Amino acid sequence: MFEKLKHGLPGSFFHAENGHQAVNLHDTRGVGIRIEQLNKSFGPNHVLKDVNLEIKAGETFSIIGPSGTGKSVLLKHIVKLETPDSGEIYIDELPIFGEGAKPTAHDYRYSMVFQSSALFNSLTVGENVGLWLREKRVCKELQVREIIKQKLEMVGLVGKEELRTSELSGGMKKRVAIARSLAMNPDLILYDEPTAELDPVTTDELANTILKLKESTRNTTVIVTHDLNFALYISDRIAMMHGGSVVEVGTPREIKKSDNPIVRGFIYTTTKGIRGE
Ligand SMILES: Nc1ncnc2c1ncn2[C@@H]1O[C@H](COP(=O)(O)OP(=O)(O)OP(=O)(O)O)[C@@H](O)[C@H]1O
């Protein structure tokens, strides 16, 4: 069954660079990301305009901004689902694109939690979480089961292994998608609009889940969201994108106090006038 599924995986939601090496399922480290002068156009649409950004190892970093401003496109470049027209991304100081980029030089694992959760409805919760482990045959079945249990516990879904994903609420699906991403102990985890389609209570629960995960993992977390309150609550630092460029970077406190009119306008429209402290 998993051989079949391998060909149907929707995008690279988990990936190990230097995949020929033995997978260490225990240690997690954060990776540092440096984005330099990144440009990307789709036909006449110049989406990313000289984007520069530095994300520190172990940070929870959110990229916020209005719809259509290039946040998801930027995220896709970090996981190489898109290739830039110019510029470079360095992960732990090693380039991932242009000349000098050697996939074998990288030894980090990354996974992405998509907006849609991208779960297999025909599989149970446990089977979805264990998919990568079984596909890559990284450990024995007994250990796979232990890891599934452990990761479900980490996202607050104890004892839900046998449920079909079609039976779950949107918030639970999101948690399963996170547990599945955690199964490989990623050094870098990326979320694309994690709160989309979630109600305020479920959004709050998800925020607390992500915060709690940071107590037990050392990975770097990058989140794309237009949900300002969510970003302010969970992030170490936030970048604001506008019109394809990064217009401000700072801690939640700095963002709330920013004098940048674009940031102020975004805060005003998304919080209906709640001003920074
Ligand atoms: N594969 C693609 N081909 C053509 N245009 C694309 C492609 N991917 C993204 N775009 C365009 O790039 C622009 C930025 O899209 P992106 O998805 O990054 O926006 P966003 O800031 O994440 O907003 P949203 O939250 O609405 O997705 C949009 O104009 C979009 O239509």
Ligand as a Chemical Component Dictionary entry (heavy atoms), coordinates in Angstrom:
data_LIG
# 
_chem_comp.id                   LIG 
_chem_comp.type                 NON-POLYMER 
_chem_comp.pdbx_formal_charge   0 
_chem_comp.three_letter_code    LIG 
# 
loop_
_chem_comp_atom.comp_id 
_chem_comp_atom.atom_id 
_chem_comp_atom.alt_atom_id 
_chem_comp_atom.type_symbol 
_chem_comp_atom.charge 
_chem_comp_atom.model_Cartn_x 
_chem_comp_atom.model_Cartn_y 
_chem_comp_atom.model_Cartn_z 
_chem_comp_atom.pdbx_ordinal 
LIG N1  N1  N 0 2.520  28.973 -9.647  1  
LIG C1  C1  C 0 2.096  30.220 -9.862  2  
LIG N2  N2  N 0 1.896  30.664 -11.121 3  
LIG C2  C2  C 0 1.494  31.920 -11.365 4  
LIG N3  N3  N 0 1.271  32.841 -10.401 5  
LIG C3  C3  C 0 1.445  32.454 -9.130  6  
LIG C4  C4  C 0 1.869  31.131 -8.790  7  
LIG N4  N4  N 0 1.970  31.056 -7.440  8  
LIG C5  C5  C 0 1.630  32.257 -6.964  9  
LIG N5  N5  N 0 1.319  33.100 -7.969  10 
LIG C6  C6  C 0 0.925  34.501 -7.816  11 
LIG O1  O1  O 0 1.826  35.109 -6.930  12 
LIG C7  C7  C 0 1.175  36.104 -6.143  13 
LIG C8  C8  C 0 1.475  35.874 -4.683  14 
LIG O2  O2  O 0 0.853  34.653 -4.280  15 
LIG P1  P1  P 0 0.998  34.070 -2.808  16 
LIG O3  O3  O 0 0.204  32.801 -2.784  17 
LIG O4  O4  O 0 2.418  33.996 -2.423  18 
LIG O5  O5  O 0 0.269  35.160 -1.942  19 
LIG P2  P2  P 0 0.104  35.210 -0.379  20 
LIG O6  O6  O 0 0.768  36.430 0.118   21 
LIG O7  O7  O 0 0.544  33.913 0.205   22 
LIG O8  O8  O 0 -1.459 35.424 -0.227  23 
LIG P3  P3  P 0 -2.590 34.358 0.107   24 
LIG O9  O9  O 0 -2.649 34.293 1.580   25 
LIG O10 O10 O 0 -3.813 34.938 -0.500  26 
LIG O11 O11 O 0 -2.176 33.059 -0.557  27 
LIG C9  C9  C 0 -0.297 36.044 -6.519  28 
LIG O12 O12 O 0 -0.556 37.070 -7.453  29 
LIG C10 C10 C 0 -0.443 34.681 -7.165  30 
LIG O13 O13 O 0 -1.458 34.687 -8.121  31 
# 
loop_
_chem_comp_bond.comp_id 
_chem_comp_bond.atom_id_1 
_chem_comp_bond.atom_id_2 
_chem_comp_bond.value_order 
_chem_comp_bond.pdbx_ordinal 
LIG N1  C1  SING 1  
LIG C1  N2  SING 2  
LIG C1  C4  DOUB 3  
LIG N2  C2  DOUB 4  
LIG C2  N3  SING 5  
LIG N3  C3  DOUB 6  
LIG C3  C4  SING 7  
LIG C3  N5  SING 8  
LIG C4  N4  SING 9  
LIG N4  C5  DOUB 10 
LIG C5  N5  SING 11 
LIG N5  C6  SING 12 
LIG C6  O1  SING 13 
LIG C6  C10 SING 14 
LIG O1  C7  SING 15 
LIG C7  C8  SING 16 
LIG C7  C9  SING 17 
LIG C8  O2  SING 18 
LIG O2  P1  SING 19 
LIG P1  O3  DOUB 20 
LIG P1  O4  SING 21 
LIG P1  O5  SING 22 
LIG O5  P2  SING 23 
LIG P2  O6  DOUB 24 
LIG P2  O7  SING 25 
LIG P2  O8  SING 26 
LIG O8  P3  SING 27 
LIG P3  O9  DOUB 28 
LIG P3  O10 SING 29 
LIG P3  O11 SING 30 
LIG C9  O12 SING 31 
LIG C9  C10 SING 32 
LIG C10 O13 SING 33 
# 
